Amino acid sequence: MAELIYEELAPGISWLEIPKVNLRILCGCPADAVKHLTSKGKISLVTENGVSFETGPNAILLADDFLQNGLPANMAEFPVLQMFYKQGQIIPNHPNNKGERPILIGNANAVQSQLQYIYRGNYGLTTPEELIDCGISLEDTAEIMAMKMQFAFGRIQPPDALLATCVIKDSSWQSLRGDLLVSRTGTSQYQFKMGSECIDVDLTLKEGETYPPPYKLPDQLLPRDKFSVWHTGEGDGWDCFRPCMASILMIEGEPYLVDAGPNVHYTLEVLGIDLSEVAGIFQTHAHDDHFAGLPYLLQGGSKIKYFASSLVRKSTFQKLSDLISLPVEEIENFFEIVDLEFDNWTNITRSVQVQPRFSPHPVETNIYYFRYQEGGEKKIFGHLADIVSSAVLGRMKNPEAKYHISEDFFDKTLQSYLEHSDVKKIDAGGGMIHGEVVDFANDPSGKLILAHSSLPFPEDQLTSAYTAEFGTSDLRVPLDHEKFFQDKALQWLQQRLPSLKKEELRELVTKQTEEIPRGQQILTRAHESGYIPLLLTGRVELNGLLHPAGTLLGEAIALADLQVSQEMVSVGPVRILPISLNSYRELLKKHKLLKKRISLFKDYDHFRTLPMLQYGLSDDQLISLLKKSDRINLKKNQPVLLPKNTLGLLEAGEIQFLASNKTLKVTEKSLLGLSNILGKPFTWKEQTIKKCQVLCFPAGNLLQAPGVRWFLQRAYQDYYFQLS
């Protein structure tokens, strides 16, 4: 029998089993890694001493880099939770609690980051001071801390008490357990050795490769409503066939997310929604099945609104801070924050309001009620993720226990769950930390939807409740679809051509919108038909570069009357508005803008390919940056002096960074002046080695785009680690 049993499960995810030392290593842990393990048969159900529990990994090998090809590479929370609770390794008196801790393996930065992130994912905020800082009263703080202690089996343990670690420093062999040796052979590349056997493990994704979702979703282009609820996730963190519990609210034609779980990018893709279209997110809590997609929302071209109670926001941002190694204060710059008050209605738009309610859970959680009200029409939707059963909550009332909640806390919680709604989606996952259907037997709501379970609900539970299929909807209040998109098109055209009057631009938006399915070539058909497609929803791809909603596709090619040499392809279903090429060209000629417009695109292709500008920026944002950017020439052996409040991109030449006793040489496409524009305490001197050409960008414009801002933060961290 082989000493080392190795199997690749999916891109970036593999399995290494070493029976001799009782190790089962999950190699690579992007979001939903546990679901891949289950679908590949690496997790199964066993029974010992009359107790059923799951098998699975007991160690995790982490990637060096948090992000690979735009997606998080290290999200170990659910694999660890599976070890703790599904396998029983942390449950007192459980037959599989052998006193051994799961092991995190990787470089020092990855291991430390995951320790803190898992700690926050397990407990949330952990001190009375942290709760009070969120505006929680002393009385409520005492109740919440008592509840937390109950969920934590009486003790909040430090990260190193929960998990063991093995930090791999270099290429020398280290003992992992017994005779099993491990070494680091390159970036996210490791070698394991047992006796004469060796296995190489490479966690890096190939160019263009992505972490696949464990399930397949149907393409469906969502209509835009005045108000509607779209069901986009009814499973839980263990469900191999469905996304985790989530919803999309359509409000005045704009999509709002209720939570951003694993593979939210894929959900948006199949529904024909580009990240640039997402208006906001309502966060319930920070467990990964509701949180794992949040890093994706940092990669857009503009800020989205972040709705939550301050309690949930601070808990979530603290966990996100630990995950991506940015301070909470910096993370706040990525969103337009809207703090909500418990039990109070807050306006989202003129006709739609939201109210959060506190829900007991191991981490800070709020459920939501949404109210649409216009004229005599009123609709209420309740999204209850996550909740706790009355039985579990009732056991927390025991006055003889060291930590216990009050009768008032118990009553208020259950009352908040049973508020009347026209449609209510409930967490009915059961167990120690989720809700039970039985608690809603007398719920006065019009329609109950059961969610948050990987198991089918018993038939007797569905007599007065329903399950929802992906992409189904409730409570729809339609709007004039074509008018909405015409107004949207006018808005984008005005941004593109601000000197023209709306009445003149309106002549361009006379055609009906068209739906285009996934994988279609767009430009050839458009040019043959004499129009330029304005992308209204979804995104298209050209040579690996993604173009967001609001892009006038192939504008430069069409205006210059060039042949289509490379095709743009729809990524998921998209919606376009055909704009007459002749009308557009004549309008530009009339205002003497045609030549000027064509000239703008001379540097544009090069501009679009720059790595930091590939994060959701529209053509208009890019062109605006292009107009405001300047090139400067620097002599050799001189300090780099950039114009005030600018970021430099080295286009030609060579520069060295100097910090204490370390030197770093950089060449083309390297960034200059990062520490200054980001306000970082650690700085370095920048000096030319050869003659240099530098492209200078206005820093303020760059930092307003979340995706660019995050790219710059990660670039700074890379330089910092090399120079500190």
N, C-alpha and C positions, 0 to 999 in steps of 0.2 A: 504493500500500500504506500502511495506517495506521502511524503511528509508535508508537502505544501500543495493544497488543492486550490486552484485559481480558476475563476470564471468571469468573463466580461459580461455584464448584464445590460448595459445601455451606455451610450456615449458619456464618458466621465464618471461612470459608476461600475465598480467591479467588486468581487467577493473573494476573500482569501481566508481559507480555513486551515488551521494547524492543529489537528486532533491531539497530538502528543502533549501540547502545552495548554490545551483547552482554550484556544483563541479562535474567534470568528470575527474577522475584520471587514467592516464596510469600508471600502476604498472609494472615497468621494461621496459627499453628502449634499447635493443640491436639494432644493425643495422637492418634496414628495419621494425622496429616496426610499423611505419605508414602503411605499406602495409598489415600487419596483421590486423590492425584496420579496414582498408577498406574492406578486404576480409571477415571480421566477421560482417560487417554492422554497425560498430561504427562511421564511417564517411559517411555522405550522403550529397546530394546537396539540398539547400533550397533557396528561393527567398524572399527578403525583400525590399520594396520600389523600385522594379524593378531591384535590383542587386542580382545576384546569387552568392552564396558562400557556403562553406562547413561547416558542423558541425564537432565536434570532441572533444578531451580532452582540458581542460584548466589548468591541473596540471599534474606533473610527479613525481612519486615516484622512487628514485634512489637506486640502490644496494650499499652496503657498499664497496664492492671490485670492482675495475675497471675490472678485468679479472675473468671470470669463465670458467673453463674447456678449457682454451686456447683462448677464444673468448671475445671481449669487451662486458661488461655488460651495460655500460652507454654511449649511444651515442644519446643525446637528441636533436641534431641539427635539424634533419628533423621534428620530432614532434613539435619543437618550430617554425620552418619555416612554417609548416602547420597552426599553430595558427596565426602567424603573417600575412601571405599572402593569404593562401587558405581560412582561416576563416575571414581574413581582420582586425585582431585586431590591427595591427600597421599602416594600410594604412590611411592617412589623409582623413577625410570626408566619410569614409566607414560606412555603416549603422550598421555593427557589431563591430565597434571600440567604445567600451563602456568606455574606459579609464582604464580598468582592465588589469593587467599584468599577464601572465602565472606564475604559482607557481612551483618552484623546491623544492622537499621535500626529506630530507635524512640527513645523518650525515654531519658534518661540512666540512670534506675533500672532500666528493663526491660533495656537493653543490658548494663549491668554485671552484673546478676543472671544473665542468660543466659550471659555469658562464663565466670563462675565455675562455674556448674552444668554447662556443657558440658565444661569443663576437668576437673572431677571425674568426669563421666561417661566421659571418654576415658581417664583415668589412675587414678582412685580416690585412695588415699593415695599421696603422692609422695616422702616422705623416710623414711630409716631411723628417725628420731625418732618419726614418726607411727606406724610399725609397732610399735616397742618400747613405745610408750605403750599399745598394745592387749594387752600381755603377751606379745608374740612374742619368742622368744629371739634372741640375736645371730646364732647360726648360721642359724636359719630366716629371719631378716630379710635376711641376705646372699643366700640362695637366692631369696627373693621379689623383691628388688630386681633381681637378675640377670634373672629371668624378665620383670619389668616392662620392663626396658630392651630385651629382645628384642622384646616386643610393640610397643614404642614406636619401633622402628627405630633404637635406640641413643641416643635423646635425648628427655627429657620437656620439651616446649616450653611456654613460658608462654602464657596465653590469647590475648594480642594477636599472638603469632607464628602461631597457628592461624587466627585470624579477623580480618577487617577490620570496622570499625564506622563507622556514620554516625549521630551523635546529632542528632535533630531537636529544637531548643530551643523554637521558637515558630512563629508564622504567617509569618515571613519566608521567602522562597525560599532554598533551599540547593542547591548542585550535588551531585548524587549520583555521576554519572559523565558526563563530556563535557557535552553540552547538556541532559541530563536534570536537571530541577529537582524538588524535593520540599518541601512545607511541611505543617505540622500545623494543621488547621482546627478541632479539637476533641478531646475525649477519645477516643482510639483512632480518630481520623478524620484522613485524610491526603489531600493532593492532589498528583498528579504532572503535570508539564508538559514537553512536548517541542515546541518551535516554537509553533504555534497550537493544538495539541491539549492538552486537559486531561482527567484521569481522577480522579474522587473514589473513595477507598477507605475504607469504614467497617467496622471490625473488631468493632463492638459487636453483641452478641446482643440480640434483642428480648425483651421480658418473656415469660417462659414458654418461650422458645426454648432449645435445648440443642445441643451439638456431637453430631452423629449418629455412631454407629459405622459403619464401612464395610461391615459384614456384618449379616446377619439371623440371630438365634438362636431356636430353638424354645422355647416355654414348657414348663416341666417342674417340678413341685413335688417337691423332693427329700425322700425319706423320711428319718427320723432313725434312725440305726443306733448300735449300741454301738461299732462300728468299720467304716469303709468308705472306699474311695478313689473319688472322682468326678473324671472327666476333663473339665476345663473350658477347656482350651487346648492345642492341639497344633501350632500354627503358630509363626511367628517375627515379627519386627518389620516384615517386608515382605509378609506373607501377607494379601491383600485379602479372603479368604473365611473366615478362622478367627481366633479369639483367640490371643494369644501363649501359649507353653507355661506351663501352670499346672495346679494340682489343688486340689480341696477335700477335706479329710479330715473325715469325720464321726466324732467321738470322744465317746462317752457322750451322743449326741444333739445335740451342739453342733458347728457348722461352724467349721473352721479353714482359713485360706487358706494355700496354698503359693505365695507371691509375689502381688503385686497389680499386674498389668500394665494397659495401656490399657483403658479401658471396663470396669473391674471392677464399677462400679456397675450397668452393663447386665447383666453376667453374673449378679450377685446378683439383679437384678430378675426375669429370666426364670426363675430357679430358685426364686423365692418366698422369698428370704432378705433380711430387712431388715438394715441395717448394725448395728442394736442387737443382733442375734442373733450376730454374728461374735465368737467367743470369742478368737481369736488369729490371728497371721500368722507363718509361717516364711519368712524372707527369705533368698533364695539370693545375690543381689547387687543392685547399684544401676543396672544398665542399664535404660533406660526401658521395654523390653518386659517387664520384671519389676518395675518400680518406679513407673511413671507413675500408677498408681492409689493410691499411698500417700497423697497429699494428701486423697483422698476419705475415707480412714480416720480423718482428723483431725476429721471433722465429725459424729461420733456423740455420743450423750448420756452415754456412759460409756467408760472406757479399755478397750482390748483388750490382750491379752498380745502382746508382741513378742519372738519367738524368733530368735536368730541367734548366731553366734560374736561375741565382742566386736570382732573384726577387721571383720566384715561390718557390724555395727551402726554402728560409728564411721564407716566409709566411707559407708554409706547416709545416716546422719544429717547428715554434713558436706555431702553433695550436696543433701539436702532443705533444709538451712539456707541454702545458696546460692540455691536455687530460690525459697523463700518469704520470704527475708530475716528469718529469726529465728535467734538464736544456738542452737548445739547444745544447750546447757544447758536452754534453754526447750523445745526439741522433746522432750527426755527427759520432760517433764511430761505429755506427751500419751499416753504408753503405760505399761503395766505391763511393765517390761523384765525379760526372763529371758535372761541371757547363758549360752550353751552352750559347753562345752569340746570342742575337736576330739578325735575318737576316743573320747569317753566317752558313755555312755548317761545321759540325764536324764529323769526322770519328768515326763510331761505330766499323766497321771491315774494312778490305781492300776494300770491294766492296759495303758497305752500309754506307750512311751518313744521318745525321738528321739536320734539321734547324727549330728552334723555331721562331714564330712570336708573338708579343704582341696582346692580345685580350681584349677589354674592358669588365669588369665584376665586380660585387661588391667586389670580392677578386682577388688577383693577378693571372693572367691566361696567359698561352701561348698555342697556337695551334702548331701542328707539320706537317712538310713535311718530308717524308722519301724518299731517292733516292737509288735505286739499280743500279749499273753500272759496267758491266764487259764485256770486249770485245766490241762488237757493240751493246750489249743489254742494254737498259735503262728502268727502271720502276719507277714511282713516286706515292706515296700514301700520301694523305692528311687526317689528323685526326683533325677535327675542333670542339673540345669541350673545353670550351663553348664559344659561340659567342653572338653577340647582333645584332638586326635588324637595318637596315639603318634608319628606321622610328624613333626608340628610340634614336639611336645615333644622328640623325639629330636634334632632339629636344634639345640635349645638346649643340648645337652650338649657341643658342640664345644669342647674345651679351648683351642683356638687363638683362639677368639673373645674379644673384650674382656670380654663378659658371658656367663657360661655357668652352667648348673645342674649339680648333681652326679648321679652314677649313682644314689645312694640316693634323692634327690628324685624322679628319674624313676621308679624302681621302686615307690616308695611310692604315687605318684600312680596309676599303672596298676593296682596291686593294690587300691586303694580303689575304683576304678571297677568291679572284677570281683567284689565281695562278693556272696555268694549272697542273692537275694531271691526271694520267691514271685512278685512282680510288680516289674518295674523299668522306669521310664520314662526314656529317655535322649535327650539332646541329640545328634541325628545330623545337624546342619545342615551339617557339613563346612566347608571353607575354612580361613582363617588362624587363627580363634579358636574353632572349634566341633568337636564330636566326629565320628567316622566309625564307621559300622556295622561295618566290618571288624575293629575292635578288640574287638568283643564276640562274635566267632565261637565262642570257647570259654567264654563266660560260663555259669556253672553255674545261673543263675536259672531259675525255672519258666516265666516269661513275660516277653518283652521287648516294650516298646512304643516305637516310633520317633516322635520329635517334633522340634520346633524347625526346621522347614523350610517354605519356601513352595513348594517343588518336590515333585512326587510322588517317592516312593522307588522305585528300580528293582525290578522283580519279583524278581530274584535276591537282593535284600536282605531280602525279605519271606518267604523260605522258612522261617525259624525265628523271625520277629518279626512284629509286628502294628502296625497303626495304630488309634487310638481315635477314635470319634465323640464329639462334644460331648454331655455328659450321660450317658455310659455309666459303668459302675462295675466295680470289682474288690474282692475280698477282703471281702465283706460279712458282718458279724456282726450280725444283727438284734437289736432290743430290742422290748419291749412298747410299741408305738406309742401306743396310747390312754392307757396308764398314764403314759408320759412326759409327754404333753401335759396330762393331768389334774394331775400334780404341778406342772408349769409354771404352769398356771392358778391353782392354789392359792397358789403363791408370789406371783404378781402380785396376787391378791385380798387376801392378807395384807398386802402393802405398801400397798394401797389402804385397807384397813380393819384397821389393826393392833390395835384393841381387841377384835376378835372372835376366838373360838377356831377352830382349824383344823377341828374336827369340825362346827361350824356352817357354815363356808364350804364344806365338802365336799359338803353337800346341794345346792350350786349347780352342781356340775360332774358331773352324772350323764348328760348327753347325749353322743352320739357327735360327734366332730369332723367338720367339713364342708370340702370343698375348693371354692373359688370361682375360676373362671377370670378372666383379665384383663378389665378394662373393665366389670365387673358393678356395678350399683347395689345397695348392701347394706342401707341403712337401711329403705326402704319394705317390702321383703320381710320383714325381721326384725320390724318393728313389727306388720305384718299377721299374722305367725305368733306373736306374743306373746313374743318373746325379745329379749335384748340380745346382740349378737355380741362376744365377746372375741377380739381379733385375736391369733392364736398365731404365725403366721409371715407374712413379707411386710409390705407397707405399703399404706395407702389414702390417697386424696387428696380434699380438700374445698376448693374455691376456691383451688387452688394451694398449700394447706398440706398437708404430709405428716404422717401419723400412724403411729408405729412400732409394731412388735409389742409386745404387752402393754397396748394401749389397749382400753378398754371402749367400743366405738364407739357414739356417740349417747346416752351415759348421761344427760346433762342433759335432752335432749329426751324420752327415755323416762320418766324419773322425774317430770318435770313434766307428763307426759301431753300433750305438744304435738304438733302436726302436723309431719311431715317437710317442710320447705320447700326444703332443699338436700340433694343426695345425696352420699354418700361413694362413691367409685369405686375398685375394686381396681386397683393399679398392679402389673401382673404377676399371676401366680396367687398366691392367699393361702389360708391355712387359718384357720378360726374355730372357736370353741366356743360353741354357743348356750347362753345362760343365761336361764332362765325369768324374765321380767320380774316376774310376780306373786311368785315366790319371793324374788327380790332385793329387791323393794319391801317385802314383809312382814318380811323379816329386818332391814332398816333401820328399819322402824317399831318392831319389837320392841325394838330397842336405842336407840330415840329418836335415830336418825341421819338419817332421811329429810329433814327440813326443813334440817338442818345441811348435808347433802350437796347439796341443791338450791341453797342459798345460796352455796356455794362457787363455783358456776358463773356467778354474776352478773357478775363481772369476768373470767371465764375466757376468753371469746371475744376480748376486747380483748388479754388477756395473751398468748394464743397467736399473735396477729398481729405481736407485736413482733419486729423482724428478728433480734435476737440470740438469741431463744428458739426459732428455727425450725431448730435443728440437732440433731435426733434425740432431744430430751427427751421422755420419756413424760408422760402426763397426771399421773401421781403425782409426778414430779419438778417439774412446773409448779405443781401444787397446793401442794406443799411450799414452793416459793418464794413463792407467793402468800400463804401463811399467815405466812411469816417476813418479809414486806416491809411497809414502813410509808411513809405519805405525810407529807411535811413541807412547810410553807409558808415561803417566804423573802420578806423585804421587799426593796424596790428599793434599788439602789445600796449593796448590802452584800456583803462577801465570802461566798462559798459555803462553809458549814461543814456537812459531812455527818457523821452518826454514824460512829464508828470502824469500820473494816473493812467499809465498805459502798460500793456503786457506785450512783450516782445516774442516774436517767433523767428528763430534763426533760419534764414533761407539759403545762405551760403557762407562758407568760412568755418572757423573753429574757435571755440571759447572754452576757457577753463573756469570751474567753480572752485573757490578757495575757502576752506573752513577749518580753523585751528591747524591741525597737522595733516589734513586730508585734502586731496585734489581730485576733481572729477572733470574729465574732458568731454565736451558735448559737441555734436555736429548738427547737420540739417534737421529741421523740424523740432529742435529742442526749444523749451520755453524759458524766457528770461524775465526777471523781475517778479517772480511768483510770490516770494515771501513778502514783498512790499504791498502788492495789491490785496493779498489775503490777510494782512495784518499779523503775520506770524512772528513769534519772538525769536525763533532760530533763523538767522540769516547767514548768507555767505557772500563773498565778493565775487563778482563776475568780470573777467578780463579777457580781451581778445588775444588769440594766438596768431591768427592770420587776419587779413582783410575780411570784413563781414558785411553781409546785407541782412538787415533785420526788418521784418514787417511788424509795425506797431498798431495794436488794437486798443480802442477805448475800453478800459477795464470795467467801467460802470455798466456798459451795455452787455459785456460778457457775463458779469456776475448776476445779472437779472435773469438769465436763463438757467434754470436748475441743473439741467444736464451738463452744460458747460461748466458751471460752478463745481459740480461734483468731479468732473474730469480734472479740473485744475487742482482741487484738493487732493486727489489721488496722485497727480503728478508731483505735487509738493511732497507728499509722503514718500514717494520713491526717491526723490533727491535727498530728503532728510535722512532716510535710512542709509544711503550711500555716503553721506557726509558727516553724520553724527557719530 
